[in-house]
Amino acid sequence: MALLPPLDLVGSPILLGVLVVCLAAEAARPLRARVQTRGERLPTNVAMMAIASVMVRGFVIPVSVLLATMVTTRSWGLVPLLDLPAPAAAGIAFIAADYATWLWHRLNHQIPFLWRFHAVHHTDLDLDVTTAFRFHAGELALSLGFRALAIVVLGLGPALLLVYEIAMDAATAFHHSNLRLPVALERPLSLLVVTPRMHAIHHSIVEREATANWSVVFSWWDRLHGTLRLDVAQDALVIGVPAYRAREALTLGKLLVMPFRRHGAWWRLPDGRYPDRRPRGTPTRLAV
């Protein structure tokens, strides 16, 4: 666990800085009009973030680092088998870790049991940087099993694991932010990394849009798998999960017990309608 103090010394200030910059930037250049004020959502999202942080820092990261240390000591995994120079091995391991994250995110949408926990993140009625860390602690605990598999199969060392964790959290804060980037900047940027317009489509109440754009750091995984959707204009988006449109259903207590309750059809509105729209334009061209 010797790597954890350096992680705090370097990673925590970086992530705090990214969070502050995103908060300021989205306030100055908002991408979408809000359904709720930031003040209405902030207490709930901060509380969810605090609970999630205890799970991540107290359990998920320490166990992951311990396993990654053992993997390195025993030279397990695919990346060590390549016997590449250290910089090349680190680059491949970073990219492979991001692909594993894409797979895990997709599984969270496609396996009903996992979706029960991940849905908590998607029920936010607005999307901004505070949504980036609004995850159920149960989802994060469940992620440890997949993380462990990725660490062992890929042969991820503890240093690379922590560097990726910092990059992933920074990318998550950025692409969840309600930040209006110039289209001339965001279009080329979205060829490489996930951007706010791209990820906002993933938070749509339209199921065919929410089940697209699973990438986290690099956007090319969705291009590779044909799951990229960029053709939805931001002013046409409604954020959230159709079954959960009432604010009183999204209190802290109800979010914490949501995965354990009985649910009807997630993708139908309370009045029974199934929100949908026909795809327009070119799916891989960023709409404004």
C-alpha positions, -999 to +999 in steps of 0.1 A: +000+000+000+030+023-001+017+038-034-014+052-018+003+082+000+019+094-033-015+089-050-029+114-025-001+138-029-003+139-067-037+124-077-060+142-052-048+177-061-051+169-098-087+156-094-097+185-071-083+209-097-102+193-125-134+193-104-130+231-096-122+240-133-152+220-146-175+236-120-164+271-130-164+263-167-199+248-168-212+277-148-197+302-173-206+282-205-235+259-198-243+234-225-279+226-215-306+244-195-310+229-160-341+211-149-331+216-112-309+242-097-274+231-087-284+237-051-313+213-053-291+185-064-258+192-047-266+178-012-277+145-026-249+142-051-222+152-026-236+127-001-236+099-027-200+110-036-189+108+000-203+073+005-188+061-028-154+076-018-153+056+014-160+024-006-133+033-032-106+045-009-113+021+019-118-011-001-117-011-039-084+008-044-064-009-015-075-044-027-068-036-063-033-023-055-026-053-033-036-076-062-016-056-088+015-058-066+011-096-064+006-098-102+038-077-108+058-099-084+047-130-102+048-116-138+013-126-145-008-113-174-006-106-211+013-073-211+044-088-193+044-116-219+050-091-247+084-083-231+084-047-244+103-017-232+088-002-201+072+029-219+056+008-246+043-017-221+029+011-199+011+026-230-004-007-240-015-015-205-031+019-201-051+014-234-060-021-224-072-009-190-095+016-207-109-011-230-117-032-199-135-002-184-156+001-216-165-036-212-175-032-176-196-001-184-214-020-211-221-049-188-236-025-163-262-017-189-268-052-202-269-073-171-302-065-151-286-071-117-257-047-124-281-021-140-301-019-107-270-003-092-258+016-122-292+031-128-287+053-096-261+072-116-284+077-145-315+088-126-300+123-121-324+148-138-295+170-149-260+161-160-231+181-147-197+175-130-215+165-097-231+136-116-197+122-124-192+108-089-229+100-081-225+062-080-240+037-057-214+022-033-227-012-042-218-007-079-183+002-069-180-029-046-192-051-075-167-035-098-139-050-078-145-085-092-141-072-128-112-051-118-095-081-103-100-101-135-086-073-157-056-068-134-047-105-135-055-111-173-037-079-184-009-080-158-015-044-146+011-032-121+001-010-091+017+022-105-001+019-139-033+010-121-032+042-100-022+064-130-052+050-150-075+056-120-065+093-119-069+097-156-103+079-156-116+100-128-104+132-145-120+121-178-152+112-160-154+147-144-147+164-178-172+145-199-200+147-174-196+184-171-223+207-185-197+225-205-203+241-239-171+237-258-168+253-293-180+228-319-148+234-339-128+221-308-152+194-297-155+176-330-118+168-334-114+162-297-142+136-298-122+116-323-098+108-294-115+112-260-151+113-247-165+148-246-195+164-229-218+163-259-209+127-266-215+115-230-247+135-226-263+114-252-255+083-231-276+099-203-307+104-225-341+090-215-343+074-250-331+039-245-314+035-279-293+066-270-285+056-234-273+022-247-246+039-268-214+058-260-200+035-233-164+048-236-148+065-206-114+079-216-108+071-253-138+074-276-125+050-302-140+019-285-175+030-295-163+037-330-148+002-331-179-015-319-205+005-338-220+019-306-212+055-312-240+081-313-232+118-318-262+128-339-285+141-311-287+178-305-282+189-269-314+209-268-334+178-278-320+157-249-339+149-218-316+136-191-324+107-168-343+074-166-379+075-178-394+056-148-378+081-124-389+116-133-403+126-099-378+145-077-392+130-045-382+096-058-346+107-060-337+116-024-306+102-008-324+075+011-344+063-019-313+062-041-295+040-016-323+015-015-332+017-052-312-014-063-330-035-037-366-025-046-389-040-072-390-021-104-414-020-134-402-010-168-371+013-165-375+028-199-412+038-197-424+071-184-448+071-154-477+075-179-467+044-197-452+060-228-419+047-242-397+077-252-381+073-286-370+092-316-358+083-350-321+087-356-313+117-377-282+127-396-249+107-395-245+088-362-208+095-360-210+133-368-213+155-337-246+174-336-248+208-319 
